[in-house]
Amino acid sequence: MASTTQSASGLAGSTNVANAGPNLVYSQGGGKTKEAKALNSAIQINPNNMVDLLKSGQQAQQQYYQQGLQYYTQAVNTASQQIQQSYNTANATLQPISIAGQQAMAEQMKMLGLQPISLTSSYANRLNGIGVSNTTDLQNQIQSAENLTDPAARAAAKQDIISKLNTLNTPFDLAGKKAALVAPDEHQLALQNVRNQYNAGQPFSQEEAYLSDKNIGFTARRDAAASAVSMKQDYNAKVADLETQNAAATLTGNKLQGLTNDYNQFYSPESQKAYTGEEVGAKLASTPGYANQLASGTAAIARRGAAVGMLNSGNTLASLLEYGQGLAANTFSQYMGNLNSISGLGAQFTNSIANNQVGEGAAQSSLATGLGSAGAQTYNNIGNSINSSNAAQANLLQQTAQANAAFQYNQKQANLDRQQAASNAALGATAGIMNAGTNAAAWGYNVYQNQQQANSFAANSGASFRPSGYWQV
């Protein structure tokens, strides 16, 4: 009969080999008697412990890979926040001069009779560049608000746009999302494993009794531990992903807040338009020192005219007009030159801010690429670890099966040798008995012949003869 190998994990029917170690058991041999079963029993290797060790090693390695990725993710998030903070600090330093340059350029265009570029004209594109989804309608609204001329309509549009921008900037609830994740409980997993596999539908106390059982409890806890490791890895991966999302949300939120603050500051209820001639004159007249210079210059011309008796003459009036026009021209040129210097410096600062934004994007992209590569390498390592563990388990099981087959074959061969020896002994004994019987029969026949001869002799001679020890029937 084919033997059935029992495991050493404590299941009924197994017999531990006292001096062979925990990984060896006897197979239950076939036969009707205990003696026959004992003869057919063979030592077998139980690979369960080694398989468990391989699985535990693979799980530990996988956990270390996951933990390493988590640490790397945290480092990347920290670096990302530091990069963002440094660029924000730099841009905050540059922004006032950039804004002043934009205002100077707008003033130059109005002084030249041109429709100025609105400081908020690019904010629709700025919102699009932040990367928030579903903002197309708001971008269109921001762009349309640039064309409004009625102060009341512009004020209402500004209030609505700022409200919508604030709605977009919703903080990422990292703490709440972490709390929603359930960390694995090994004991509860063990109970659930018992409930699913051994005693479905029984009361909780009965499940506890099963769990405390030496054999079932060990199996349940072992499986639960494996499940807990897997769930812990999944939990850590989800936490790392939440932290990455939080870092991205913080970056987006800061950009949205900056856009909202700037829009609130620079979108004017009054529409921007070119100055009229009178407005240009008023602008020049309001420049520092203009009024004093005009007054002192005209007073000097009047005094000269009065000194020669020509205060109200055409020449004096022409001189006054020429001086006023010259002063206005010089003031205009100086005013525009000052604006040009400011706008030029602002353009440089604006370019620096743009370069910073490009640099920040490149730095963040590099971090994201590195994190993606690390994640891919981590899961590749985990896959290789699983494949190596599975290959080692398969190789172990194959070698164990071959060894156990050899043990059983050798046991059966030894039994055949014992049976052959017993058969040979029995045949030898039978041959000896047969030889003894043959010799006895020959001896009896000889005695019989001798008796017949003696009887014949006696009959002829009248004597009676019986051999010693022989009784005639």
Buried (B, 14 or more C-beta within 10 A) or exposed (E): EEBEBBBBBBEEEBEBBEEEEEBBBBBBBBBEEEEBBEBBBBBBBBBBBBBBEBBBBBBEBBBEBBBBBBEBBBEBBEBBBEBBEEBBEBBEEBBEBBBBBBBBBBBBBBBEEEEBBBBBBBBBEBBBEBEBEEBEEBBEBBBEBBEBEEEEEBBBBBEEBBEBBEEBBEEBEBEEBBEEEEEBEBEEBBBBBBBEEBBEEEEEEBBEBBBEBEEBBEBBBBBBBBBBBBBBBEBBBBBBBBBBBBBBBBBBBBBBEBBBEBBBEBBBBEBBEBBEEEEBEEBBEEBEEBEEBBEEBBEEBBEEBEEEEBBEEEEBBEBBEEBBEEBBEEBBEEBBEBBEEBBEBBBBBBEBBEEBBEEBEEBBEEBBEEBEEBBEEBBEBBEEBBEBBEEBBEEBEEEBEEBBEEBBEEBBEEBEEEEEEEEEEEEEEEEEEEEEEEEEEEEEEEEEEEBEEBBEEEEEEEEEEEEEEEEEE
